[in-house]
Amino acid sequence: MAFSIVSILPIQLVLRVSNGLGFSMVFALLMAAVIWNLGTWWRGLPVSSSHTMIGSILGVSLANEFMNGRSGRSGLDWDQVIKVFEALVFSPIIGFVLAAILFFAFKALMRDPRLYEAPKGTEPPPFYIRALLILTCTGVSFAHGSNDGQKGMGLIMLVLVGTVPTAYALNHAVDRGSVQTFAAVSTQVAGNLQKYSHTEPAKGDPAPELERFVATHKISDATMPAMQTMVLGIRDEAVGYGSLGNVPQNMQANVRNQMYLTSESMRLLPKYGPKMTQDDLAPLKNYKGFLDKSTKYIPTWVKVAVALALSLGTMVGWKRIVVTVGEKIGKTHLTYAQGASAELVAMATILGADRFGLPVSTTQVLSSGVAGTMTANGSGLQMSTLRNIAVAWVFTLPAAALLSGVLFTLFSFITKQ
């Protein structure tokens, strides 16, 4: 899922991440997200980093379209944006409802009154309650890292591909044996594509036609021949070099772009291309898997770095958000059963989203879960807090989009100088 948000970006910018325009895109995305997240954290408002990042991507994409005199409709994968945005909208609703139901189950099955009392000063909870809370907190932390951490990994890899393409453009762990298998699958895929092509493989550079297809989602008579030419070209390059580690340094970024563009074309082909049989589609799936293994990989040190960043960020900035979630959503202090219910639901919802490769907000799911338990308990809700959270949620996307769009335009102007 690390590249699910990256795949929303305009293909033209992703393929040119190593030049000035690509750097402008990366810095605009990161700075807009950081500025908005820091501002809402300072106000103690739980907002979605996924929501913020999608807003930033929208801003960069639309700014790039307008700068090139286009309408803004073709530079972005709107289907993917809608899919991700639906997850952000419905996950808090799911969290609210399921947390309320689980809290009712707690009250029906566990009669210990201490579960339904607010903590008393600094007095620790009973041992079994503490064990339960440690378990649920650990589960939420794991789920949080598995979802929010993925977004950070994808963006870091985008930066690394742009700044150090010789080391990170291609997965050097793909060896000679894998390349030989890939060559055989490539030949099969090229043959399957030929069945649905009206002409012979295209001559010349097929990349512009595939870029047009990925950007517009509109297939033409030239698309299938261009895809076939690209598949055969990548096959010949891979076989000629023997392994991805042997690709010359000055060719690594180019080979990666060819693979990335072909993978995105394969992703869209079943939906926007000619109707293909399942027997013909199966090799395309295997072929795309190899391309993604070669270009969409995460080194271990990046995973460790993101995990440490999430941990340190939580350690340093936890208090403002924790006070809001624990004390300012409901009219009464959060009880142990309410906390456990909200955390269990948040963990399950986030892990379920991971299963489908959808980014969701840990903070929003958990906050809505707390609100659900407060409602189920009859505790009442602090409408001023909920109003502030709702306002921050509504303005996150346009604010992040405006910030990133302005920053991208500014950085693009500077890099052209």
C-alpha angles and dihedrals in degrees: 000000000000091000099041093099093038089056089062091065118098109274091228092062095043092053091050098045091125095063133067095275091052093050090048089054095050096046092046091051095049098042094047092050093046094048094050096042092049091048094052092043090054089055090047092242118147107225134166119263087198090054089049093049093049089051090051091050091050091051095050092044095049092044090052091050094049092045088057094047097252131133098246096245100099104044098070136055095240093179090059092045092052091047092052093042091052089056090052092049100045100037094073090048090051090048092052096049099041094045090053091050092047091049090054087051090051091053092048097048106029115053100179103126091209089072090064099046127091116249113273109231112291094335109130119235121253114285098255091047090050090050090050093050093047088052094049093043090051090050092051091047091051092048091045091054093045091055111026091034090058092061091053092050092052093051093046090052089050089055093046093049089052098045104031106023094157090064104032110022091088134027103249090194089078100102137197094271091055091048092055091052089046091053092055092048090047091056091050092048092049089052092050091050090051090061090064098039123097094204141034121277110297121259121224127022111342094189098090092055092048091047089053091050094049092047098045102026087222118127122211136185088268097054102077094045089048091051091049091050091050092049092051092045093052090047093053092047093049093048092045093053094041095215136016090251089064095056107118114256094243091053101047096090092045094050090047092052091051091051094044093049092048091048091052090048090051090049092056098037099084091054103037103021132075118303105269129191120250090246090058094043096052096071089047089059092051090046092051089049091060092047091051092047088054098047110017102058132127121218115225094245090058091053091050092047093051092047090052092047092052091047095048092044091053092047093051103037104029101106102070094050095040092053091050094048096041103038112014106048097064129036089240130050117271113266126215094254092049092050093048092048093050092046095048091050092045091051093049094045094049094046089048090053089050089056090061096038094248123145114226134173116258092197095050094046091048093045092050089047090055090049089051092054092046090053092046091050093048090238094133129230131260099239094195091061093044090048091053091048091048092049091049090048093050095046097042096084099045093039093050091044092051093047095048093043093053092044093048092051091048095046092045090054091049095048091051091058 
